[in-house]
Amino acid sequence: MPLQVDPALLARARSEPEALEHVIATMWPEAFRIAVHVLHDAAMAEDAAQEACAAIARSIPKLRHVSAFPSWAYKITVNAALAARRSRAQTVPLDEHTDSPIPFESADALDLYRAMAQLSRRQRAALLMHYYAGFTSKEIAEAGGLRAATVRFDLMLARRALRKALSVAPFDAVPTTDEVQLHVR
């Protein structure tokens, strides 16, 4: 579910430090969750969430429509997490990383993480904002300066790539009973 912040509080946050502090305090847990989801490293996620909240605090006077705040804030957070990943001095291949601060609960979760890593940055951001944060394609488009059709296309390509990487057949590709019997014989 998208982040909910009172529009009146957001309007006051443009000029009142106390209101801005309350908005950032409300945003912080969600910013941290998004950053952890992108980075899979709690320490880096904390830094990225702090950067995102600072950017939100600096930029909130420029926000034209308070109704766009949730998608705008998520986009800033995703971008801060991606910037943190790019600035990482040394990368460790996932196969060699044995002491993950964010443990995977199953092999399926690890497979999903690897498959997500193969997506483009825009596709990953769209998937996170759509499935994790619950935004519509229109809200994602507004946050990213894209057309809603472009976001839907990115989501379709991302789902297709994940399906292929995870070897999951689409619903319409499930074999019929006759096809299964042909392969058994």
N, C-alpha and C positions, 0 to 999 in steps of 0.2 A: 504494500500500500504506500502510495506516495506520502512524503513528509507533509504534515499539516501544520501550518503556522497561521495564526490569526492575522488577516489582512490589515486590521487596524494597528496591530503591533508592528507589522512590517513597515507601515507608513510612518509610524513614530520612530522606528529604528534609524530612519534617515537623518534624524536630527537629535534624538535623545540617546545618550550613551547607555543608560540603563535598559532601554528597550532593545538596543543592539546587542547588549550582553545577553539578554534573555533569548533573543533569536539564535545567537551563536551557541548558547548552552543547549537549546532545543535541537540544533542541527548537528552538534558534535557526535553523539552516538551513531547517527546514521552515516555521517561522513567517515567515521572510523570503520563501520561495518563494510561500506562500499570499498574503502581502501584495502581492507584485509582481503576482501573477495578478489580484488584485482592483483594484489601483490603477494598474497600468501606468506606474509612476513609481518608479525605484529609490530615490531619496532619501526620498520619502514612505513607501515600503515599509519602508525601514530604520527610520525613526521608529516606524511602526506595529508592526513586529516587536519593537522594544525595549519599547514600551508593553505589548504582549501578554505578553512574557516577564516583565516586572515585575508585571503583574496575576496571572500564573500563580504567580510566586514568593510574592506576598502571599496568594494564595488557596489554595495547595496544602494548608495545614492543614485547610481546610474541606472538601476533597474526601472524600466519604464512601467511595467504592469506587475503589480504585486501577485496577481494570479499566476504568473509565470515563475514565481520563486522556486517551487519544488524542482521543476525540470532544470531550471537555470543553476540551482545549487548542486544538483546531482552532476550536471555536466562539468562544473568547476571541480568537483571532487574527483570525478573520473580522470579529468585532465591532470590534476595534481598527482594522482596515483601513477598515471602513465609517465609523467615527467620524473617522478621518483625512481621508477624502474629504469628509465633511460639513463639517469645520472648515476646509477649504481656502478661503483668503480670496478668491481669484479663480479662476473656472473659465474654461477656454478650450474652445470647441466643438471637437470632434474634427476637423471638416473644416478648421479654421484651424490646427491643431497640426501643424507641418511638421517639427519637430525632436524627435521622440519618443525618450526615452531607452531605451525598450523597442521596438526595431524590429519591425514586422510582416513576416513572411517572405513573405506573399503577400496578394493581394487577398481571398482567402477568409478569412484570419485576421482581417483588418480588418472584413470583413462579420460574422464571428462576434462580434467585440468589440462592434460596434454593436448587434447583435441581443441580446447578453447585457445590454447597458446598458438595454434596454427592459423587461427582466424586473423583477419586484418584488424587493426586497431578500431576502425569505425564499426565493424561487425561485432566485435567484443563489447564495445560501449553500448551499441544498440541492444544486444542480448541482455546485458546487465540491467540496463534501464527498463527494458520491457518485462523481462521475467523476474528479476530480483526486486526491482523497485516498483513495478506495476504501472509504468507509464504507457500511454497509448502512443501509436506511431506519430500522431500529430504533436503530442507534447515533446517527444524526442526530437522531432524535426525542428520545432521552435527553439529548443535548447541548443541544437547543433547548427542552426542556420541552414537547414536542408529542407527539401520538399518531403512531405509525408510519404509520397510514392517511393522516393529514394530510400527512406527508412524501411518501408515494407519490403523493398527489393533486397536491401542488406540483410534483413531478418530472414528472408526466404533463402538467400545464399548461405547464410550462417547455419540455418537449420539443416540445409542440404549437406553442407560440409561436415557438420557434427554427425549427422546420420551416417554418412559414408565412413568417417573416422571411427565411429563406434560400432559400425556394422549393424545398424538398426534398419530394418526394412520399413519403408513408409506403409501406412495402413492399406493403401491401394495395391501394394506390391506383395501382400501376403499370398502365398501359393494356395490354390484351390485344392480340394481333396483329390481330384483327378491328377493334378500335377504332382502331388506328393506321392501317389501310387505309382506314377511313371518312374520316379526316381528310385523307388524302393525295389522295383523289379529288376 
